Amino acid sequence: MERKEIYRRQQAYEQELTAYTGDDPLNVRYEFITWLDGNYGKENVMDIFFPTLEDTLKCFWNVVQYQQDSRFIQLLVTYITMQTNPTEMYKSVYEKGTGIESPLFYSSWADAYVKGENFKKADEIFNLGLTKVKVKSELEYSY
């Protein structure tokens, strides 16, 4: 029964995406991805979750209005944490300028170093974030 609900919601999502004419196309995708993860857990619906996430990131990768958007950054961080070498991906994203104002970006990047037990590099990333983010308290709280 769960799969039927997921497929029904996926079809509705695809129809909504096709018919969408508003000024925030990321929202339709973001809502579906967060619905999947929130209701079923991404690990349980990876066959739908991962391709949808990847497609969303590809669609908006070069769209300037989303480069600092918290929803886009959240999706990007989710994707990066699923990769085998997240620290290199964070570095590439940083060099592109995406997410550089986001506390979540820096705390997740630093966390990737902590998981690899590179605490010195984690501290460097945390301190870099403190020089870039607008709301320092969010970064300080998360790290």
MDAnalysis code that builds the backbone (N, CA, C; Angstrom):
import MDAnalysis as mda
import numpy as np

u = mda.Universe.empty(429, n_residues=143, atom_resindex=np.repeat(np.arange(143), 3), trajectory=True)
u.add_TopologyAttr("name", ["N", "CA", "C"] * 143)
u.add_TopologyAttr("resid", np.arange(1, 144))
u.add_TopologyAttr("resname", ["MET", "GLU", "ARG", "LYS", "GLU", "ILE", "TYR", "ARG", "ARG", "GLN", "GLN", "ALA", "TYR", "GLU", "GLN", "GLU", "LEU", "THR", "ALA", "TYR", "THR", "GLY", "ASP", "ASP", "PRO", "LEU", "ASN", "VAL", "ARG", "TYR", "GLU", "PHE", "ILE", "THR", "TRP", "LEU", "ASP", "GLY", "ASN", "TYR", "GLY", "LYS", "GLU", "ASN", "VAL", "MET", "ASP", "ILE", "PHE", "PHE", "PRO", "THR", "LEU", "GLU", "ASP", "THR", "LEU", "LYS", "CYS", "PHE", "TRP", "ASN", "VAL", "VAL", "GLN", "TYR", "GLN", "GLN", "ASP", "SER", "ARG", "PHE", "ILE", "GLN", "LEU", "LEU", "VAL", "THR", "TYR", "ILE", "THR", "MET", "GLN", "THR", "ASN", "PRO", "THR", "GLU", "MET", "TYR", "LYS", "SER", "VAL", "TYR", "GLU", "LYS", "GLY", "THR", "GLY", "ILE", "GLU", "SER", "PRO", "LEU", "PHE", "TYR", "SER", "SER", "TRP", "ALA", "ASP", "ALA", "TYR", "VAL", "LYS", "GLY", "GLU", "ASN", "PHE", "LYS", "LYS", "ALA", "ASP", "GLU", "ILE", "PHE", "ASN", "LEU", "GLY", "LEU", "THR", "LYS", "VAL", "LYS", "VAL", "LYS", "SER", "GLU", "LEU", "GLU", "TYR", "SER", "TYR"])
u.atoms.positions = np.array([
    [0.815, -1.201, 0.000],
    [0.000, 0.000, 0.000],
    [0.857, 1.263, 0.000],
    [1.981, 1.253, 0.746],
    [2.859, 2.413, 0.786],
    [3.351, 2.794, -0.606],
    [3.798, 1.815, -1.356],
    [4.327, 2.091, -2.692],
    [3.278, 2.726, -3.588],
    [2.031, 2.289, -3.453],
    [0.957, 2.886, -4.256],
    [0.830, 4.369, -3.939],
    [0.867, 4.704, -2.661],
    [0.779, 6.107, -2.244],
    [1.967, 6.911, -2.777],
    [3.140, 6.326, -2.714],
    [4.340, 7.011, -3.214],
    [4.217, 7.252, -4.715],
    [3.820, 6.242, -5.454],
    [3.691, 6.396, -6.906],
    [2.574, 7.369, -7.277],
    [1.504, 7.346, -6.513],
    [0.398, 8.288, -6.750],
    [0.894, 9.721, -6.523],
    [1.618, 9.911, -5.448],
    [2.161, 11.248, -5.141],
    [3.218, 11.650, -6.172],
    [4.003, 10.697, -6.648],
    [5.010, 10.987, -7.671],
    [4.344, 11.435, -8.973],
    [3.272, 10.782, -9.358],
    [2.548, 11.181, -10.566],
    [1.966, 12.581, -10.407],
    [1.408, 12.867, -9.241],
    [0.853, 14.203, -8.983],
    [1.959, 15.248, -9.035],
    [3.113, 14.913, -8.480],
    [4.276, 15.807, -8.521],
    [4.692, 16.088, -9.961],
    [4.785, 15.052, -10.768],
    [5.198, 15.221, -12.167],
    [4.191, 16.064, -12.948],
    [2.924, 15.870, -12.677],
    [1.890, 16.680, -13.331],
    [1.989, 18.138, -12.880],
    [2.180, 18.339, -11.594],
    [2.310, 19.702, -11.062],
    [3.539, 20.386, -11.645],
    [4.609, 19.655, -11.766],
    [5.849, 20.194, -12.316],
    [5.670, 20.609, -13.774],
    [4.988, 19.788, -14.546],
    [4.733, 20.082, -15.952],
    [3.830, 21.297, -16.122],
    [2.846, 21.429, -15.263],
    [1.869, 22.512, -15.383],
    [2.316, 23.806, -14.694],
    [3.394, 23.773, -13.935],
    [3.798, 24.919, -13.114],
    [4.189, 26.125, -13.967],
    [3.649, 27.278, -13.630],
    [3.978, 28.515, -14.362],
    [4.391, 29.650, -13.428],
    [4.578, 29.363, -12.156],
    [4.917, 30.392, -11.179],
    [6.369, 30.839, -11.259],
    [6.759, 31.645, -10.276],
    [8.108, 32.219, -10.281],
    [9.078, 31.511, -9.329],
    [8.667, 30.372, -8.759],
    [9.536, 29.623, -7.850],
    [9.474, 28.128, -8.161],
    [10.026, 27.725, -9.302],
    [9.923, 26.314, -9.692],
    [10.647, 25.348, -8.751],
    [11.599, 25.844, -7.983],
    [12.273, 24.971, -7.024],
    [11.292, 24.446, -5.982],
    [10.314, 25.240, -5.626],
    [9.414, 24.868, -4.544],
    [8.670, 23.555, -4.805],
    [8.211, 23.337, -6.017],
    [7.482, 22.102, -6.346],
    [8.383, 20.895, -6.089],
    [9.600, 20.979, -6.558],
    [10.552, 19.874, -6.381],
    [10.929, 19.702, -4.911],
    [11.215, 20.819, -4.252],
    [11.608, 20.788, -2.843],
    [10.523, 20.132, -1.989],
    [9.280, 20.529, -2.227],
    [8.166, 19.967, -1.455],
    [8.057, 18.455, -1.649],
    [8.223, 17.979, -2.874],
    [8.127, 16.542, -3.129],
    [9.285, 15.787, -2.468],
    [10.483, 16.304, -2.612],
    [11.657, 15.635, -2.034],
    [11.560, 15.582, -0.519],
    [11.171, 16.683, 0.094],
    [11.060, 16.690, 1.563],
    [9.880, 15.830, 2.032],
    [8.835, 15.759, 1.212],
    [7.718, 14.871, 1.536],
    [8.181, 13.416, 1.542],
    [8.929, 13.033, 0.503],
    [9.448, 11.661, 0.426],
    [10.288, 11.330, 1.649],
    [11.241, 12.193, 1.942],
    [12.157, 11.939, 3.051],
    [11.416, 11.961, 4.386],
    [10.549, 12.934, 4.561],
    [9.825, 13.062, 5.820],
    [8.845, 11.936, 6.100],
    [8.234, 11.415, 5.066],
    [7.231, 10.366, 5.241],
    [7.779, 8.948, 5.173],
    [8.837, 8.761, 4.404],
    [9.329, 7.400, 4.181],
    [10.811, 7.217, 4.473],
    [11.549, 8.322, 4.585],
    [12.997, 8.223, 4.764],
    [13.664, 7.971, 3.436],
    [14.601, 8.811, 3.101],
    [15.230, 8.704, 1.775],
    [15.817, 7.326, 1.508],
    [16.339, 6.679, 2.550],
    [16.945, 5.362, 2.364],
    [15.919, 4.303, 1.959],
    [14.649, 4.536, 2.259],
    [13.598, 3.571, 1.916],
    [12.976, 3.800, 0.544],
    [13.243, 4.962, -0.035],
    [12.687, 5.295, -1.358],
    [13.783, 5.841, -2.274],
    [14.972, 5.288, -2.118],
    [16.137, 5.785, -2.851],
    [15.938, 5.745, -4.363],
    [15.167, 4.789, -4.849],
    [14.934, 4.665, -6.290],
    [14.191, 5.876, -6.859],
    [13.452, 6.575, -6.041],
    [12.748, 7.785, -6.459],
    [13.476, 9.023, -5.925],
    [13.897, 8.947, -4.678],
    [14.509, 10.091, -4.005],
    [15.767, 10.576, -4.717],
    [16.716, 9.677, -4.941],
    [18.009, 10.092, -5.470],
    [17.913, 10.692, -6.879],
    [17.220, 10.047, -7.825],
    [17.125, 10.660, -9.156],
    [16.401, 12.011, -9.143],
    [15.387, 12.130, -8.284],
    [14.658, 13.394, -8.196],
    [15.554, 14.483, -7.618],
    [16.297, 14.148, -6.589],
    [17.240, 15.085, -5.981],
    [18.309, 15.504, -6.990],
    [18.881, 14.533, -7.651],
    [19.939, 14.811, -8.629],
    [19.417, 15.690, -9.781],
    [18.240, 15.371, -10.271],
    [17.635, 16.153, -11.351],
    [17.363, 17.586, -10.899],
    [16.890, 17.742, -9.680],
    [16.609, 19.073, -9.137],
    [17.890, 19.899, -9.063],
    [18.946, 19.308, -8.562],
    [20.213, 20.032, -8.447],
    [20.756, 20.414, -9.824],
    [20.626, 19.523, -10.783],
    [21.071, 19.834, -12.152],
    [20.258, 20.984, -12.746],
    [18.963, 20.972, -12.510],
    [18.090, 22.010, -13.065],
    [18.425, 23.398, -12.535],
    [18.808, 23.479, -11.273],
    [18.978, 24.788, -10.635],
    [20.430, 25.131, -10.325],
    [21.343, 24.298, -10.754],
    [22.767, 24.482, -10.446],
    [23.287, 25.855, -10.881],
    [22.884, 26.319, -12.028],
    [23.382, 27.604, -12.540],
    [22.359, 28.735, -12.468],
    [21.297, 28.547, -11.706],
    [20.280, 29.581, -11.567],
    [20.675, 30.479, -10.390],
    [21.057, 31.694, -10.694],
    [21.604, 32.609, -9.698],
    [20.657, 32.808, -8.512],
    [19.371, 32.910, -8.754],
    [18.432, 33.191, -7.668],
    [18.420, 32.098, -6.597],
    [18.924, 30.916, -6.919],
    [18.906, 29.821, -5.954],
    [20.267, 29.514, -5.330],
    [21.305, 30.231, -5.707],
    [22.654, 29.910, -5.229],
    [22.820, 30.059, -3.717],
    [22.010, 30.907, -3.094],
    [22.063, 31.075, -1.631],
    [20.724, 30.703, -0.988],
    [19.816, 30.146, -1.757],
    [18.491, 29.779, -1.260],
    [18.616, 28.618, -0.261],
    [18.040, 28.784, 0.905],
    [18.190, 27.769, 1.954],
    [17.654, 26.399, 1.537],
    [16.605, 26.374, 0.734],
    [16.057, 25.094, 0.280],
    [17.032, 24.397, -0.664],
    [17.590, 25.174, -1.589],
    [18.561, 24.607, -2.534],
    [19.792, 24.102, -1.776],
    [20.255, 24.887, -0.814],
    [21.428, 24.490, -0.042],
    [21.122, 23.226, 0.755],
    [19.934, 23.144, 1.322],
    [19.557, 21.937, 2.069],
    [19.580, 20.709, 1.157],
    [19.037, 20.827, -0.036],
    [19.052, 19.711, -0.986],
    [20.478, 19.372, -1.404],
    [21.263, 20.390, -1.637],
    [22.657, 20.192, -2.040],
    [23.445, 19.473, -0.947],
    [23.269, 19.895, 0.293],
    [23.959, 19.252, 1.410],
    [23.505, 17.798, 1.541],
    [22.228, 17.548, 1.376],
    [21.726, 16.169, 1.415],
    [22.438, 15.328, 0.361],
    [22.541, 15.859, -0.846],
    [23.209, 15.153, -1.937],
    [24.684, 14.907, -1.619],
    [25.358, 15.946, -1.160],
    [26.795, 15.830, -0.881],
    [27.059, 14.784, 0.190],
    [26.231, 14.750, 1.226],
    [26.459, 13.785, 2.308],
    [26.261, 12.339, 1.847],
    [25.639, 12.165, 0.714],
    [25.426, 10.820, 0.177],
    [26.592, 10.358, -0.704],
    [27.565, 11.235, -0.916],
    [28.684, 10.931, -1.801],
    [29.852, 10.301, -1.037],
    [30.744, 9.649, -1.770],
    [31.871, 8.970, -1.127],
    [32.961, 9.936, -0.681],
    [33.094, 11.083, -1.328],
    [34.109, 12.057, -0.942],
    [33.464, 13.435, -0.778],
    [32.708, 13.616, 0.283],
    [31.968, 14.861, 0.438],
    [32.853, 16.101, 0.589],
    [34.010, 15.969, 1.212],
    [34.834, 17.159, 1.436],
    [35.282, 17.788, 0.126],
    [35.581, 16.978, -0.861],
    [35.978, 17.521, -2.170],
    [34.799, 18.202, -2.864],
    [33.616, 17.627, -2.699],
    [32.427, 18.250, -3.299],
    [32.121, 19.585, -2.640],
    [32.239, 19.636, -1.304],
    [32.015, 20.909, -0.614],
    [32.985, 21.965, -1.127],
    [34.225, 21.571, -1.299],
    [35.242, 22.511, -1.786],
    [34.861, 23.036, -3.173],
    [34.436, 22.162, -4.063],
    [34.028, 22.569, -5.416],
    [32.833, 23.517, -5.377],
    [31.874, 23.199, -4.536],
    [30.679, 24.034, -4.416],
    [31.068, 25.407, -3.870],
    [31.939, 25.405, -2.880],
    [32.414, 26.666, -2.299],
    [33.119, 27.511, -3.361],
    [33.960, 26.888, -4.140],
    [34.699, 27.611, -5.187],
    [33.760, 28.198, -6.236],
    [32.630, 27.558, -6.446],
    [31.623, 28.076, -7.379],
    [30.873, 29.266, -6.763],
    [30.869, 29.338, -5.428],
    [30.180, 30.423, -4.742],
    [28.788, 30.058, -4.264],
    [28.404, 28.823, -4.450],
    [27.082, 28.380, -4.025],
    [27.088, 28.065, -2.533],
    [26.103, 28.579, -1.827],
    [25.951, 28.271, -0.409],
    [26.887, 28.994, 0.531],
    [27.662, 29.936, 0.017],
    [28.701, 30.545, 0.851],
    [28.164, 31.455, 1.955],
    [26.869, 31.732, 1.934],
    [26.264, 32.537, 2.999],
    [25.466, 31.669, 3.973],
    [25.515, 30.368, 3.780],
    [24.663, 29.446, 4.537],
    [25.386, 28.796, 5.717],
    [24.884, 28.988, 6.940],
    [25.459, 28.274, 8.084],
    [25.398, 26.757, 7.915],
    [24.309, 26.264, 7.335],
    [24.175, 24.825, 7.109],
    [25.305, 24.296, 6.229],
    [25.662, 25.053, 5.212],
    [26.732, 24.633, 4.302],
    [28.037, 24.419, 5.075],
    [28.436, 25.399, 5.871],
    [29.708, 25.304, 6.597],
    [29.662, 24.267, 7.715],
    [28.555, 24.183, 8.426],
    [28.488, 23.191, 9.504],
    [28.518, 21.774, 8.926],
    [27.881, 21.571, 7.785],
    [27.887, 20.247, 7.145],
    [29.266, 19.922, 6.578],
    [29.910, 20.933, 6.002],
    [31.262, 20.738, 5.465],
    [32.223, 20.399, 6.603],
    [32.163, 21.163, 7.687],
    [33.022, 20.884, 8.845],
    [32.718, 19.494, 9.405],
    [31.435, 19.136, 9.454],
    [31.046, 17.819, 9.957],
    [31.637, 16.694, 9.113],
    [31.736, 16.914, 7.818],
    [32.351, 15.899, 6.946],
    [33.806, 15.670, 7.346],
    [34.492, 16.726, 7.728],
    [35.873, 16.572, 8.204],
    [35.917, 15.907, 9.574],
    [34.972, 16.241, 10.441],
    [34.912, 15.604, 11.762],
    [34.728, 14.100, 11.599],
    [33.837, 13.702, 10.692],
    [33.606, 12.267, 10.457],
    [34.871, 11.569, 9.977],
    [35.721, 12.309, 9.260],
    [37.004, 11.762, 8.824],
    [38.105, 11.977, 9.839],
    [37.726, 12.469, 11.009],
    [38.637, 12.743, 12.121],
    [39.734, 13.748, 11.783],
    [39.419, 14.662, 10.891],
    [40.341, 15.750, 10.568],
    [39.808, 17.007, 11.262],
    [40.056, 17.083, 12.553],
    [39.479, 18.145, 13.378],
    [40.082, 19.513, 13.073],
    [41.347, 19.526, 12.693],
    [41.988, 20.798, 12.348],
    [41.307, 21.420, 11.129],
    [41.056, 20.617, 10.108],
    [40.393, 21.113, 8.903],
    [38.945, 21.493, 9.205],
    [38.297, 20.743, 10.075],
    [36.924, 21.070, 10.468],
    [36.888, 22.455, 11.119],
    [37.848, 22.731, 11.994],
    [37.919, 24.052, 12.629],
    [38.174, 25.146, 11.600],
    [39.016, 24.872, 10.613],
    [39.285, 25.850, 9.555],
    [38.011, 26.195, 8.789],
    [37.248, 25.181, 8.464],
    [35.993, 25.399, 7.728],
    [34.996, 26.171, 8.589],
    [34.905, 25.811, 9.853],
    [34.021, 26.522, 10.771],
    [34.407, 28.002, 10.836],
    [35.688, 28.282, 10.983],
    [36.156, 29.668, 11.060],
    [35.960, 30.404, 9.739],
    [36.139, 29.710, 8.624],
    [35.851, 30.305, 7.320],
    [34.383, 30.706, 7.255],
    [33.535, 29.817, 7.710],
    [32.100, 30.102, 7.716],
    [31.756, 31.329, 8.539],
    [32.424, 31.486, 9.656],
    [32.161, 32.656, 10.508],
    [32.472, 33.968, 9.799],
    [33.379, 33.922, 8.834],
    [33.701, 35.147, 8.090],
    [32.736, 35.383, 6.936],
    [31.933, 34.384, 6.579],
    [31.076, 34.477, 5.389],
    [29.581, 34.589, 5.679],
    [29.120, 33.923, 6.726],
    [27.666, 33.884, 6.966],
    [27.174, 35.173, 7.597],
    [25.914, 35.450, 7.340],
    [25.304, 36.656, 7.909],
    [24.842, 36.425, 9.343],
    [24.339, 35.232, 9.627],
    [23.837, 34.919, 10.968],
    [24.818, 33.950, 11.629],
    [25.810, 34.507, 12.283],
    [26.872, 33.702, 12.889],
    [26.355, 32.774, 13.990],
    [25.327, 33.213, 14.713],
    [24.807, 32.408, 15.819],
    [24.293, 31.049, 15.348],
    [23.724, 30.988, 14.147],
    [23.241, 29.708, 13.613],
    [24.402, 28.742, 13.397],
    [25.507, 29.256, 12.891],
    [26.679, 28.415, 12.657],
    [27.301, 28.011, 13.982],
    [27.435, 28.940, 14.906],
    [28.020, 28.639, 16.210],
    [27.196, 27.594, 16.944],
    [25.878, 27.710, 16.859],
    [24.998, 26.753, 17.518],
    [25.146, 25.341, 16.926],
    [25.275, 25.276, 15.607],
    [25.305, 23.970, 14.948],
    [26.653, 23.274, 15.067],
    [27.709, 24.024, 15.345],
    [29.036, 23.423, 15.391],
    [29.441, 23.310, 16.801],
])
